[in-house]
Amino acid sequence: MSDVKPFDWARLFLGDAPPLFYVEIVVRTLIIFIWLIVLLRSSGRRSLAQLSAIEFAIVIALGSAVGDPMFYPEVPLLHAMLVMALVVGLQQGLAWLIRRRETIETLIEGRPSELVRGGVLQLAELEHAKLSREDVCETLRNQSVRQLGEVQRAYFEQNGQLSLFVHPSGQAPPGLPIVPPWDLEKPEKVVGGEAHAGPVACLSCGSVSRGGVVPGHCPVCGKAQGFTPAVIDPLDAEETGAV
């Protein structure tokens, strides 16, 4: 730092690199940006309602390009300005391609996933989208869903949002209760092989079985995580039990 001459305008804007280095900057930016999108796509979307792969890549790339020239004297402003312009240009170019080619959109943003169908969690789709049951249930609670039977369809869109289609008020069948959150209060567990008068819901996927002898394994997902009584409104059931 002792060799740095303040307000050396040639160093400030151009640096010491030869003019051909600007071509190298273009190549470096293209390679890193594409590699960043590949890594983001392969890592999946851990949670709902987060940025898309392109949006996240833009934030990371611009953050680095803007921050470095602010306090590193060896980073010329024109280098950073070129990188910023390239990143924004790449984003606009990819957006243009996505609008015209559905295959490009699927390649970069992924495809929509059906997470819930008829009150049942689609576990294979959750795994493909790299989402946990807790991720989905938390988002459903934010939409005032109390039990999975209320949900006709739930789609995890390419932008990270959840599109939700529920039964009309008062017409939902009983389903797996997701209120209160299981971290606060575990659902009542019904042991396989025992008789139960009412319907029971699989603790893994939420599929509902008729009353009678509780099966050892879920007939839909095949898992043996157990069952819990299926309810129409878990909060009403809770209040009734409290009385």
C-alpha positions as CSV (number, residue, x, y, z in Angstrom):
1,M,0.0,0.0,0.0
2,S,2.9,2.4,0.6
3,D,3.6,2.4,-3.2
4,V,0.1,3.4,-4.0
5,K,-0.2,7.0,-5.3
6,P,-3.6,8.4,-4.4
7,F,-5.8,9.7,-7.2
8,D,-3.5,8.3,-9.9
9,W,-6.3,8.4,-12.6
10,A,-4.5,6.1,-15.0
11,R,-4.1,3.4,-12.3
12,L,-7.6,4.1,-10.9
13,F,-9.4,3.4,-14.2
14,L,-7.0,1.4,-16.4
15,G,-4.6,-0.3,-14.0
16,D,-1.3,-1.8,-15.2
17,A,-2.6,-4.6,-17.4
18,P,-2.2,-4.5,-21.2
19,P,-5.3,-3.8,-23.3
20,L,-5.7,-7.5,-24.3
21,F,-6.5,-8.2,-20.7
22,Y,-10.0,-6.8,-21.2
23,V,-10.6,-9.7,-23.6
24,E,-9.5,-12.1,-20.9
25,I,-11.9,-10.4,-18.5
26,V,-14.8,-11.2,-20.9
27,V,-13.7,-14.9,-21.1
28,R,-13.2,-15.1,-17.3
29,T,-16.7,-13.6,-16.6
30,L,-18.4,-15.9,-19.1
31,I,-16.8,-19.0,-17.6
32,I,-17.4,-18.1,-14.0
33,F,-21.0,-17.0,-14.5
34,I,-21.9,-20.2,-16.4
35,W,-20.1,-22.3,-13.8
36,L,-22.0,-20.5,-11.0
37,I,-25.4,-21.2,-12.6
38,V,-24.4,-24.9,-13.1
39,L,-23.5,-25.2,-9.4
40,L,-26.7,-23.4,-8.3
41,R,-28.8,-25.7,-10.4
42,S,-27.1,-28.8,-9.2
43,S,-27.5,-27.8,-5.5
44,G,-31.2,-27.4,-6.0
45,R,-33.6,-25.0,-4.2
46,R,-33.4,-25.7,-0.5
47,S,-36.4,-23.7,0.5
48,L,-39.5,-22.2,-1.1
49,A,-39.8,-18.6,-2.3
50,Q,-36.1,-18.0,-2.8
51,L,-34.3,-16.4,-5.7
52,S,-34.0,-18.3,-9.0
53,A,-30.6,-19.6,-10.1
54,I,-30.1,-16.7,-12.5
55,E,-31.2,-14.1,-9.9
56,F,-28.9,-15.6,-7.3
57,A,-26.0,-15.7,-9.7
58,I,-26.6,-12.0,-10.6
59,V,-26.5,-11.0,-6.9
60,I,-23.3,-12.9,-6.2
61,A,-21.5,-11.7,-9.4
62,L,-22.5,-8.1,-9.0
63,G,-21.7,-8.1,-5.3
64,S,-18.2,-9.2,-6.0
65,A,-17.7,-6.9,-9.0
66,V,-19.0,-3.9,-7.1
67,G,-17.2,-4.6,-3.8
68,D,-13.6,-5.3,-4.9
69,P,-12.8,-2.0,-6.7
70,M,-14.1,0.0,-3.7
71,F,-11.2,-0.9,-1.5
72,Y,-8.6,-2.9,-3.5
73,P,-6.3,-0.3,-5.2
74,E,-5.0,-2.9,-7.6
75,V,-8.5,-3.4,-9.1
76,P,-9.1,-0.8,-11.8
77,L,-12.6,0.7,-12.1
78,L,-12.9,-0.1,-15.8
79,H,-12.2,-3.8,-15.1
80,A,-15.1,-3.8,-12.6
81,M,-17.4,-1.8,-14.8
82,L,-16.8,-4.2,-17.7
83,V,-17.6,-7.2,-15.5
84,M,-20.8,-5.5,-14.2
85,A,-21.9,-4.7,-17.8
86,L,-21.1,-8.2,-18.9
87,V,-23.1,-9.8,-16.0
88,V,-26.1,-7.6,-16.7
89,G,-25.8,-8.3,-20.4
90,L,-25.7,-12.0,-19.7
91,Q,-28.8,-11.8,-17.5
92,Q,-30.7,-10.0,-20.3
93,G,-29.5,-12.4,-22.9
94,L,-30.6,-15.4,-20.9
95,A,-33.9,-13.8,-20.2
96,W,-34.4,-13.3,-23.9
97,L,-33.5,-16.9,-24.6
98,I,-35.9,-18.1,-21.8
99,R,-38.8,-16.1,-23.3
100,R,-38.3,-17.8,-26.7
101,R,-37.2,-21.3,-25.8
102,E,-39.0,-23.4,-23.2
103,T,-36.1,-25.9,-23.2
104,I,-33.7,-23.2,-22.2
105,E,-36.0,-22.2,-19.3
106,T,-36.3,-25.8,-18.1
107,L,-32.5,-26.2,-18.4
108,I,-31.7,-23.1,-16.3
109,E,-34.7,-22.7,-14.0
110,G,-35.8,-26.3,-13.7
111,R,-39.4,-27.6,-14.2
112,P,-42.4,-27.1,-11.9
113,S,-43.0,-29.8,-9.3
114,E,-46.3,-31.1,-8.1
115,L,-45.8,-31.3,-4.3
116,V,-49.3,-32.2,-3.1
117,R,-52.0,-34.0,-5.0
118,G,-55.4,-34.8,-3.3
119,G,-54.0,-34.1,0.2
120,V,-51.0,-36.5,-0.3
121,L,-47.4,-35.3,-0.4
122,Q,-45.6,-36.5,-3.6
123,L,-42.4,-37.6,-1.9
124,A,-40.6,-38.3,-5.2
125,E,-41.2,-34.7,-6.3
126,L,-40.1,-33.4,-2.9
127,E,-36.8,-35.3,-3.3
128,H,-36.4,-34.1,-6.9
129,A,-36.9,-30.4,-5.8
130,K,-34.6,-31.0,-2.8
131,L,-37.3,-30.0,-0.3
132,S,-38.2,-31.6,3.0
133,R,-41.7,-32.3,4.3
134,E,-41.1,-29.5,6.9
135,D,-40.3,-27.0,4.1
136,V,-43.7,-27.7,2.5
137,C,-45.7,-27.8,5.7
138,E,-44.2,-24.5,6.9
139,T,-45.2,-22.8,3.6
140,L,-48.7,-24.4,3.7
141,R,-49.2,-23.0,7.3
142,N,-48.2,-19.6,6.0
143,Q,-51.1,-20.0,3.6
144,S,-53.5,-20.8,6.5
145,V,-53.6,-24.5,5.7
146,R,-54.2,-26.6,8.8
147,Q,-54.3,-30.1,7.4
148,L,-53.2,-31.7,4.1
149,G,-56.8,-32.8,3.2
150,E,-57.5,-29.1,2.4
151,V,-55.1,-29.1,-0.5
152,Q,-56.2,-30.3,-3.9
153,R,-53.0,-29.4,-5.6
154,A,-49.8,-27.6,-4.7
155,Y,-47.2,-26.7,-7.3
156,F,-43.6,-25.6,-6.7
157,E,-43.1,-23.1,-9.5
158,Q,-39.8,-22.3,-11.3
159,N,-39.5,-19.0,-9.5
160,G,-39.6,-20.7,-6.1
161,Q,-43.2,-19.8,-5.3
162,L,-45.9,-22.2,-4.2
163,S,-49.1,-22.2,-6.2
164,L,-51.9,-23.6,-4.0
165,F,-55.3,-24.9,-4.8
166,V,-57.6,-25.8,-1.9
167,H,-61.1,-27.2,-1.4
168,P,-63.8,-24.6,-0.9
169,S,-64.4,-23.7,2.7
170,G,-66.2,-26.5,4.6
171,Q,-65.7,-29.1,1.9
172,A,-62.2,-30.4,2.7
173,P,-61.9,-34.1,3.7
174,P,-60.0,-35.1,6.8
175,G,-56.2,-35.2,6.4
176,L,-52.8,-35.1,8.0
177,P,-52.7,-32.3,10.6
178,I,-49.8,-29.9,10.2
179,V,-51.0,-27.4,12.9
180,P,-49.5,-27.0,15.4
181,P,-46.0,-27.4,14.0
182,W,-44.6,-30.9,14.9
183,D,-41.5,-29.3,16.4
184,L,-43.8,-27.8,19.0
185,E,-46.2,-30.6,19.5
186,K,-45.9,-34.1,18.1
187,P,-49.0,-35.6,16.5
188,E,-50.8,-38.5,18.2
189,K,-49.3,-41.7,16.9
190,V,-51.5,-44.8,16.1
191,V,-49.6,-48.1,16.2
192,G,-49.9,-50.4,13.3
193,G,-52.1,-53.5,13.9
194,E,-54.4,-51.7,16.3
195,A,-58.0,-51.0,15.6
196,H,-59.0,-47.4,15.2
197,A,-62.6,-46.2,14.6
198,G,-61.9,-43.1,12.5
199,P,-59.6,-42.5,9.4
200,V,-55.9,-42.3,9.9
201,A,-53.2,-40.4,8.0
202,C,-49.7,-41.6,7.1
203,L,-47.1,-39.5,9.0
204,S,-44.8,-39.7,5.9
205,C,-47.0,-38.7,2.9
206,G,-50.4,-37.9,4.5
207,S,-52.5,-40.4,2.6
208,V,-55.6,-41.3,4.5
209,S,-56.8,-44.9,5.3
210,R,-60.3,-45.8,6.4
211,G,-61.0,-46.8,10.0
212,G,-60.4,-50.3,11.1
213,V,-57.1,-52.1,11.7
214,V,-54.3,-49.7,11.2
215,P,-51.8,-51.0,8.5
216,G,-48.1,-51.5,9.4
217,H,-47.0,-49.8,6.2
218,C,-48.6,-46.9,4.2
219,P,-50.3,-48.4,1.1
220,V,-49.3,-45.3,-0.9
221,C,-45.7,-44.5,0.0
222,G,-44.8,-47.9,1.5
223,K,-43.1,-46.3,4.6
224,A,-43.6,-47.4,8.1
225,Q,-43.4,-44.1,10.0
226,G,-46.8,-44.7,11.5
227,F,-50.2,-43.0,11.4
228,T,-52.1,-40.3,13.2
229,P,-55.8,-39.6,13.3
230,A,-57.0,-37.7,10.2
231,V,-58.9,-34.6,11.1
232,I,-60.8,-31.8,9.4
233,D,-59.6,-29.1,11.7
234,P,-56.8,-29.9,14.1
235,L,-57.4,-26.7,16.1
236,D,-61.0,-27.5,16.7
237,A,-60.1,-31.0,17.8
238,E,-57.5,-29.5,20.1
239,E,-60.0,-27.2,21.6
240,T,-62.6,-29.9,22.0
241,G,-60.0,-32.1,23.7
242,A,-59.0,-29.3,26.1
243,V,-62.7,-28.8,27.1
